[in-house]
């Protein structure tokens, strides 16, 4: 079977790579071609475009890079046409992937289109969901509330479990983490600024600006290899602010608290049972548009899944050093406050369930194909 997969950012690369491994285990003739990243490439197949050429966040950044966006869309359409896959699998990255799905379903209706890690349409512009049944054959939800939302719009959707649960459960803690990274014995405040250039540029300086108020702690920043080290190294302070690359889970497992940019990392932090505060800031232009369009009460996956506030969210103007410091002190110095967050995490585990999302999705794709 020939599979074309599109993942436009880091988390998509991880989850798509795990799905590919599961497909290989049940389809010995699986052949892959994809937009994605290093983790997908390690499984096998042909990487045609790396997600670092595609990961633009926010309306302003997309506009500033619109030529690249259109070039990537054109290349992707032509590449799928040349490859002629049996199956097209879309992974998150909805602005790009929905345009591809619409085009492919019209021009090449014989290609089956599946969506894994669904568009966040429930967050804004919900009426777009009406169009999905026209060009998506089957959808695989990773958040429990997504199934009922998309079914309202006549989508064929199945809840497969959450891949973050699988990734966290398979992780083996590195007990030598502190020693390997030359970290001191001071308790750690983890800083997770995101994986996109624009996120790091907006978030990191605010996140570490509170360090003078926490002399008894060390700040450790979770860095990713797909960004140049210069975005992190300017914040390095020996013994006070350290940088570790590609070790987010181990960093969290050794931390007392985490400051996390809104995104998948908020859920991973909860699943690793680390108290957190969630932050988000962007350009004023982008934020004004988002505030007008947004249809949900929360921005963090933790609060969205629980459907109530489990963790504090500091957004845009509320994301200030004063507010960050106050919330950190609450978590670190008030045990009842911290324990309330941790008990809220139990609700998240219960709602997500303990299932293998990648394996379930691979099985459902092949079952649907062989009907």
N, C-alpha and C positions, 0 to 999 in steps of 0.2 A: 504494500500500500504506500502511496506517495502522500506525504503530509507537508503542507506549507503552514508555518506558524509565525504569528506576529506578536512579539512582546516588545513594548517600547520603553521600558524602564527597568531598573534594577530588580525590584521585587517580582516583576513579571518574568524576568530571566530565570530567577530561582524557581518559581512555581512551574514555569513551562519546562524547565530542565527535568524536574521531578516527574511531570506528566510524560515527557519523552521516555524516561527510563521505564515507566510502567507500560507504555505502548510497545516498547521493544520487547518486554518480557512476554507479551501475548501476541505480538505480530512480528514474527521472525524476519519478514521481508520489509519491515518499516524503513522508509527512506525519507529523510528530512531536508527541507530547505527553509530558511527562516531569517526574519529580522529579529535580532535578540542580542545575546551577550556571551560572555566567556563560559558561563555555566552550561548553557545550551550547547555551545561549541564542544565542550568536553564530552558530551554524550555522543555526538557524532552528527554528520550531515554537513550542509553547506551554509555558513553564515554569510549573508549577502550585505547586510547593513547592521552596524553595531548600534545599540540603543543610545550610546553617548552622542550620536549624531542626531538624535531625535528627542531627547528628554528636555523639552521646553515647558516651563511651568508658569501659568498665569497668562492673562490676556495680553498684557503688554509685551512679555517676552515672546509669545507666539507671533505677535504682529511684527516685532523687530526681526524675527527670523522667518518671515512668511515665505521667502524665496526657497529656503531650505525645506520647509514643510511641504510646499508644492512639488519640489524636486523629489523628495522622498516618496510622496504619493504616486507620482508618475512612474518612478522606478519600480515601486512595489507592484503596481498594476501590470506593467510590462513583464516583470519577473514572474508573476503568477501565470500570466498568459503563456509565457515560454515554457514554464515547468509543467503546466497542466496537471496539478495535483488531483488526487481523488478527494482529499479532504483539506479544508482550510480551517485552522483553529486560531481564533482570536483570543488574546490574553490581555484583559484590562485595556488601558490606553484608548479610551473610547472615541475621542475626537478624531483620531486617525483611523481606527479600526472600523467604525461605523461607515465611514466614507468608502473604505475598501469593500466592505460587505455589500453595500448597495450596488457598487459597480460590478462586482463579480457575479452577484445573483442575476443581474440583468444581462451581462455579456456571456457568462458561462454557467448557465443554470444547472448543468450536470455536476458541478462541484458542490459537495455538501459543506455547509458552513456551520461550525459549532463555536459557541462563545463560552470561555472558561474564565472566571473572575469577571463578573458582569459590570457593565457601565453603571456609574453612580448616578443614574438618571433619577433615582428616588430622592437625591439631594437637591436637584434643581431641574427646571424645565421638564417636568414629569410627563408632559404630553408626548414627548418624543418616543415614549415606550409603545405608543400605538403603532408605530411604523415597524417595530422590530420583527413581528411575525412574517412580514413580507420578504425579509432577506436573511433571517437567522433560522436555521432548521431546528436547532435544539440549544438550550442554554443551561449552564451548570452553575448554580449559585453556591457561594461559600459563606454567605451570611444568612442566618435563619429567616430574617424578616424579608429577604429578597424574594423568596418563593411566592408568598402571598401577594406582594406588590406586583410582580410581573405577570402573575396569573390573571390579575384584574384586566390586563391588556391583551389577553388571549395568547400569551407566549407559552411555548412548550418548555417548561423549566423544572429542573430537578435539583434539590439540595444535596450536595455531595460531601459535606463536611468542610472544615477549614484547613487549608494547607499549613497555616501557621501552627496549628495544634500538632500536626505531623512533624514539622521541622523542629519544634521545641522538644517534643517527646523523644526524638532521635538524637538530640544533642548530648554529648558526653562532656561533662564539666572538666576543664583543664585546671587541675589543682596547682599547677606551676605558673598560672597566669601572671601573678604579681612579679615573681622572679624573672620570668621571660621578658617582661616589659620594663624592667628596672623601676617598678613602682614601690613606694614606701608602704609601711604598715598603717598609715593613716586611713581612716574610713573614706570610702570613695563616693563622690557625687558624680554619677554618669551623665554625660552630655551627649544627646543624640540629635544633631542638627539637620538630619536628612541626608539624602543621597544625590540631590541635584545641586548644580552650581549655584543657582539662584537662591535655593533654600539656605545653603551654607552661608552665602554672602549676607542674607537678611537676618539670619537667626543667631549665628555663633557669637558675635560680639556682645549681643544682649545676654545670651545664656551664661557667659563667663564673667560678665560685668559685676556679678554679685560676690565674687570670690573673696574680696576683703572682709566680708561679714562672716566668713566660715574658715577661720584660720586653722581650726583643728581637723579640717578635711582636705582632701586633694580632689581636684576636678580632673576627670579623664574623658577625653573626647573620642567618640566612636567615628573613625574616619573610614572612607571607602576608597578603593584603588582606582575607580573610574574617574575620580577627580584629581587634579594636580595637587601635589603636597603643599604648594604655596598657599592654598586656601585654608590650610590648617596650621602650618608651622609658625605663622605670625603670632599665634595665640599661645605658643608653647612657653611655659615658665618652669624651669627645673624645680621639681619638688612640689609645685603648686598646680600647674596645668600640664598634663601629659596627653599625648596623642597615641592611640593604638589603631592599627589598620586591620580591617576584616576580622574583628573579634568581638562583635557586638554582644552576642549571647554570653560569652565568658565575662565580658565587662559587666553586664547586668547582674550576673550571678554573684559577682564580688562587690556589688554596690549596695549602699544603704537607701538611696533614692535616685531617681532619674528625672532629668529635664528633657522632654521629648517633643520634637516637631510633629505636628499632627500627620498621621499617615499609618501605614502598616505597623510601624515600630511601636505605636501605642498599644496595639493588641499583643504584640510579642512581649512587651514589657509586662503586661498584665499576666500573660500565660507563664512568665518566669517569676511571677509573684513579687515584683519590685514596686514599691510605692512610687507614684510618678505625678508630675504636673505636666500638662499638655500645653504647648505654645504654638502660635501661628501668627506670622506677619508677612505682608507682601507689599507691593507698591500701593500707594493710595488709590490710583486709578483702578487697579485690579480689585482691590478690596471693596470699593464702592460698587463695582459691578456684581461681585460675589454677594454682597449684603443684599442687594436688590433681588437677586435670583434665588438665593438659598431657600429651601423649603423644609429644612430639618432643624431641630432644636439644638443639636450638638455637632461638633466637628470631629471628635475622636471616635474611633471604632468602639472603644470601651463603653462610652456612654450611649452610643447609638444601639449597640447590641443589648445593653441592659435596659434601654429606654428610660434612663434616669441618670442623674449625675453621680458617677462613682469617683471620678477624678476631676480636679479643677482644670478649667480651660481658660487660658489667658490669650486673648485674641486682639491683634492689632494694637490699639491705643492702651488696652489693659495689659499688654505684654511689656511691662516696664521692670527695671531692676528692683524697685520698691516692692512690687507685687510678687515677683519671683522670689525675693528674699523672704517675704512674709509667709508664702506657701511652703517653702522649704523648711522654715523653722517650725511650722505647724506639724509637718510630717516627721521631722527629726526629733522634736521635743515633746510632742503630745501623742502618747501611745494609743489613747482611745481614738484619736483622729486617724492615725496610721492603720489601726486595726479595722476601722470602718471601711477604708479603701480595700484592704485585703479581703474582708468578707464579701465586698462587692465583686471582687475577682471570682469568687466561688460561683456566683450567679452566671458569670461569663462562661466558665467551664461547663456548667450545666446546660446552657442554651446551645453551645457549639457542638457538644457531643464529642465522642472519642472515635472518629472515623478517619479512614485513609482517603483523603480527597483526590490525590493523584490517581490512585488505583481505581477508585470508584468512577472517576471521569473517563479513564481509559476504557474501562469495561463498558460503560454506557455508550461511548462513541462507537466501539466495534459492534455492540449489539444493535444499535440503530442502523449502522451501515449494512449489516448482514440481514436486515429484515427483508 
